[in-house]
Amino acid sequence: MANFQYIALDAKGEQTTGSLSASSEAEAIQQLRGQGLYPTQVVQEGKGSLAAGKTKTKAKARGKKSVKKAGTGKIKPKVLMIFTRQLATLIDSGLPLLRGLTVLGKQEPNPVLRSTVNSLADSVQTGATFSESLSQHPRIFNKLFVNMVKAGELGGVLEIVLTRLAEYMEKADKLKNKIVSAMVYPLIVLFIAVAILVFLMLFIVPKFKEMFSEQGGELPLISRIVFGMSENMLARPAVLPNIVWIFLIIAGLFVLLKMWTSTKGGRATVDALKLKVPVFGDLTKKSSISRFSRTLGTLVTSGVPILQALTITRDTAGNVVVSDAIDKVHEAVKEGESIVAPLQGSKIFPAMVISMVDVGEETGQLPEMLLKIADVYDDEVDNAVTALTSILEPIMIVFLALVVGTIVFALFLPLIKMIQNVDGGA
């Protein structure tokens, strides 16, 4: 027998915590249900910890803050994932949907989500279906979420679909974080290099220049270049306005780029470049394939019709080139053809993916095969990010060393020559 800690809700929706002994997690949940409780979390002692409980006191304290209107704000994927998993657990425990929404609305600390959940509960209470209620908040619940819930409602497996949604969001968020972490590292090192360069040019180099000017003599070329750059930065009556102008120009170019990428042609050009850029292009392609496979596989597994699933996958692809390829697949399936030929014609999907999809179609296990492809490419992205980080680290360190080393060399080379001249004269 093992000890399990739990967080559960009673018939009135009040949250309670405690511990009990059971041979397994399933038996612990059964015991709690027998006591009239609806468990939201059950964790074996020593194998994890319960998430911070959202007690009524905390909810009230946070409730004093201003609350946005339902659906007018954005919610982080992790917050939405936790809500989805909790709702799935409550429904699986036997709690009616309306009751589950009411309970989660009371204990939700996020003001935007709390307001939205309360709005969902009101909508369901007036007779609307859950999917119809979700569709009223498109900024929070996208087409994928709404259509999967609709399929779950029609099939009577809403709790299973919600669990799949939570797993999908969790894996998608992990994949996004891995890619972002790979991009952030070189930017941080580059910022540090620029900061060090500016500091040396404005405060250290002028002192050496003054010292060498007093000594006289011809300076080496590299020293003259560094001293000239420092002099140009300091000679102007306003260094700060120059820096401000530089930032304004960069900001203006960024705004123009955003405006251009918001057009159809600009977005298509940028997305095509993302797939072709060295090193990062391969990473982008792998993440796009993973996203396509997991989205389509999850939708079809949940009971969403294939044509509707392809439309949703196309709209949530995140890359115009991939979206166009999925659109061709949609047209092929609409005409009763196989999805293999348009996938192969797009030249985005590797031979392994096409072969696995082909086998999935022939055996009638396409959804399962798509999810396997997604798992494979999740691992590929993970390995690619790890390899990219391991390559970037020494490159950026060498770059930083070259920047600082060049300036230090330019400062000390004349000093070394001065010492040599003094020793020679002695």
N, C-alpha and C positions, 0 to 999 in steps of 0.2 A: 504493500500500500504506500502511496505517495501523497504528500500534502500539496494541495492546489489553492492558490489565491484567486479570488474572483471579484468582478464588479458586475452587479446584476440590478435589475429593475423589478419592483414589486407591481402588484395590480394597479396601484395608484400612480405609477410612473416615478416613484421615488427611488433614488439611487442608493444602493447598499453595497458594502464591501465586507469581505470575510475570508475565511479559509475552511477547507474541509479535506477529508481523507478519501481517496478513491484509487482504484487500480489503474485507471486511465482517464484521459481528458473527457472522452465520451461518457464514461460513467459519472464523472463529476458534473457534467452538464445535465445528465439525466436526473441526478439527485436534486439539483437546483430547480429543475422544472417540476419535480415532484413536490417541492416546497412552495410552488406557486410563484417562483422567481423566473425572470427572463434574463439569462446571462448575456452580457455584452463582451466580457473578456474573462478568459480562464487560462491561468498560467501556472505551470508546475514550479514549485519552489526550487531555486537553483538553476533553472533553465530560462530565465528571463524575468522581467518585472512588468508590473501593470503600468499602463500609461497614466499620467497624472489625471486623477479624477476631476471631473468638472462638477463640483458641488454646487448646490443652489446658492450658497453664499457668494461664491466667486461669480456665478452668473448674474446675480443681482448687482454685485459691485461693478461688474463690467457694463451692466445694463444701464447704469447711470450716464454712460457716455452716449454721445449722439449716435443714432442708428440710421444708416442709409436706407433708402427705399429698396424693396425687394427687386433684385435683378439689375440695379443701377451700378453696382461695383463689380470688381473682379475677385476671383477666389483662387488661391494657389492650388496647383494640382494635388499636392499632398493633403491639404485640408479637405478637398472634395473626395479624394480617395478614402480617407478615414470615415467620412460621412457615409459613403456608399457601402463600405464594409460593415459599419455598425448597423445600417438599415437592413442589409442582407442577413446579419446575425439575428436581429430582432424578429424579422419575418420568419426565418428558419426556426426560431424558438416558439413560434405559434402566435406571435403578437400580430393583430390586424395591421394593415398598412397605415390607416389613419392614426391609430394609436401609436405606432412606431414613429411616425412623423411628428406627432405632438410631443412625444417624449424627447426626441432628439432636438426639437425646436427649443424646448425648455433648458436643456443642458448645453447647447452649442455656444461656445465663447465668442466665435467670430460673428460680429454684428451683421455683416452682409449675408452670410449663410443662414444665420438665425432668422433674419427677416424673410429670406427666401423660403426656408423650410416652413415657416408659419403660413406663408402665402400658399405653398403647395398643399398644406393641410386644409386650409380654407377651401381651396379649389376642389380637392378630393371630396370634402364634406358636402359640397353643393352638387355632387354627382358626376363630375368630370373624371376621366380616367387619369391614372398617374402619368402616362406618356403625354397626354394632352396638357396636363398641368406643367410638366417639364418644358414643353415646347413654348410656353409663355415666357421663359427666361433663357433666350438663346445665347446671351453673353456668358452664362454659367454652364448650361447644359447644351453641348453641341449636338449635331445631327446624329453622330454615332451613339451617344448616350441615349437620346430620345428613342431612336429606332430599335436599339437593343432592348430597352425597357418595354417598348410596344410588343416586340416579339415574345418577350418573357411573359407579358400579360396574356397574350393570345394562347401561349402554350402552357400556361399555369405553372411556370417555373421561374417566377420573378426573383426569388432569393438566389437561385443558381446564376441567373444572368447578372444580377448585381455583384455577386462574388467575382464573376469573370471580368466585369467592368473594373472592379477594384484592382484585380491582378493586372489587367491591361494598363491601367493608369500608373500603377506602381512600376512596372517594367519600362513603360515609355518615359517616366520621369527619371529613372536610373540611367537610361540610355542618353537622355538629354544632358544630365549632369556630367556624365563621363566626357561627352564631346565639349561641353563648355569649359570643363577643367583643363582640357588639352589646349584650348584657345587662350585661356586667361594667363597661363604661366608665362609665355613669351611676352605678352603685353606688360606684365608686371616688371619683368627684367628690363624691357626696353624703357619703361618709365624711370626705373632706378638709374639706368645708364645716362639718360638725358638729364636727370636731376644732378647726378655727380658731375657731368660735363659742364653744366651751367654754373655750379658752385665753384669748380676749379677755375673756370674762365673769368668769373666775376671777382673772386676773392684771393685765390692763390697765385695765379699766373701774373697779375699786375705787380705783386710784391717782388717776384723774381725778375720781372722786366726792369723794374726800377733799380734793382741791385746790379744787373748786368749793364744798364745804361751808365751807371756811375763808373764802372770798371772800363768801359769802352771796348774796342776791338770788334772784329767781325764775328757775327753769330752764325751758327749752322743754319741751313735752309729750313729744316723742320722746326727749329726754334723760332725763326722769323715768321713762319706761317702761323704757328700757335699764338705768338705774341700779337701778330696782326689781327687775328680773329678776336682775341681778347680786347684789343684796342678798339676795334669796330663796335663791339658790344657795349663798351664803356664810353666811347667818344660821343655818342649821340646824347643830346640833352635829356632824352626820355627813353630809357631802356624798357620801362614798364609799358608805355603806350605801344612800342614796337611789338612787344610780346602779346599785348591785347589785340593788335591788328592781326597778328599771325593766327591767334585763336579764332578771331572773327572770320578770317578767310577760310580756315579749316571748317568752322561751323557752317559757313555759307555753302562750301562744297558738299558737305554732308547733307544739308537740306536739299540741295539740287539733286544729289544722288538718290535721296529718298523719293523725291518727286518723280524722277525718271523711272525708278524701279516700281513705282505705283502704276505706271502705264503698262499695258499688255506686252508691248515690244521690249521695253526695258527689263521687266521682270523675267521674260523668257530668256533674254541675253544673259542676265546675271545668273539665273538658275543653271543655264547651260555651262557657264564658266565654272560654277561651283563644282560641277561633276567632272570637269577637265583639269582643274588646277592640280599641279603636282602634289603628292602626298595627301593633302586635305581633300582632294577630289575623290580619291578612293574611299576615304572615311565617310564622306557625304553620301556616296553611292551605296555603301553597305548599310548605313543607317536608314536610307530611303527604302531599300529592299526589305529591311527588317520591319519598318513601319507599315509598308504595304501588306506584307505577309501576315503580320499580327492583326492588323485592322480587319482585313478581309476574312481571315480565318476565324477570328472572334465573332464577327457578325454572322457568318454562315453557320457556325457551330451553334449560335444562339437562336437560329431559326429565321433570320432575316433572309428574304428572297435574294438570289444571286445578283439580279440586275440592280435591285435597290442597294445591296451591299457594295457593288462596284461603284455606284454613284456616290455613296457616302465616302468610300475609300478614295475616290478621285478628288472629292472636295476637301479631304483632310490630309492629302499627300504631302503638302508643304513645299512642293517643287513643281513648277509648271511643266518641265520636261517629263517628269514621272506622271503627272496628271494627264498629259496628252497620251502617254502610252496606255494608261488605264482606260482612257476614253475609247481608244481603239479596241481594247479588250471588251469593253461594254458593247460596242457596236457589233463585234463578232459574235458574242453570246446572244445578243438580240436577234441575230440572223440564224441562230441555231448552230453556230460553228464552235470549234474548240477555242480555248483561251491560249493555247500553246503558240499558235502561229503569230498572233499580234505581239505576244511577249517577246518572241524570238526576233521579230522584225524591228522592235524598238531599240535593240542593241544596248539596252541598259542592264537587262537581267542576264547573269552568267549562265553557262550551259548547265551547271549543276542545278540551279533553280528551275530552269525550264524542264529538265529531266524529271525532277521530283514532282513538279506540277503535272507533267504528263502521266506519270505513274499514279498520282492521286486521282486524276480524272478517270483513268482506266479501271482503277480498283474501287471507285466510288468513295474514296477517303480523302477528297481534296481539302476539306477544312483541317483535318488532322495533319496532313502533309504541309499545309501552309504554316501552321503553328510550329511544326518542327523546323521549317526553313527559318522562321523568325528566331527561334532559339539558337540555331546555328549562327545566324548573322549577328545576334546579340553578343555571342562569344567572340565572333570575328571583330566586331567593333571594340569590344573590351580589350582584346589583344592588340588591335591597331592603335588604340589610345595609349596603352601601356608602352608599346614600342615607340610611338611618336614622342611621348614624354621623355623616354630614356634617351632618344636622339637629340631632342631639343635642349635638354639640360646642359650637356657639355658644349653644344653650339652656342647657346646664349651666354654661358660662363666665359667661353673664349672671346665672344664679341665684347662682353663687358671688360674683360682683361685687356683687349686691344685698345679700347677707347681710353681707359685710364692709363694704360701702359704707354701709349703714344704721347700723351701729355706729360707724363712723368719723365719719359726719355727726352722730350724736348726741353724740359726744365733743367735736367741734370747733365745733359751733354755739354753745354757751355761751362758748367761748373767743373766738370772733369777736365776740360781743356785748360781752364784757368789754373787748376792744381798742377797739371802737367807742366804748364809754362813756368809756374813758380818753382817747381822742383828742378826744371831745366836751367833756370836762371841761377839757382843756388849752386 
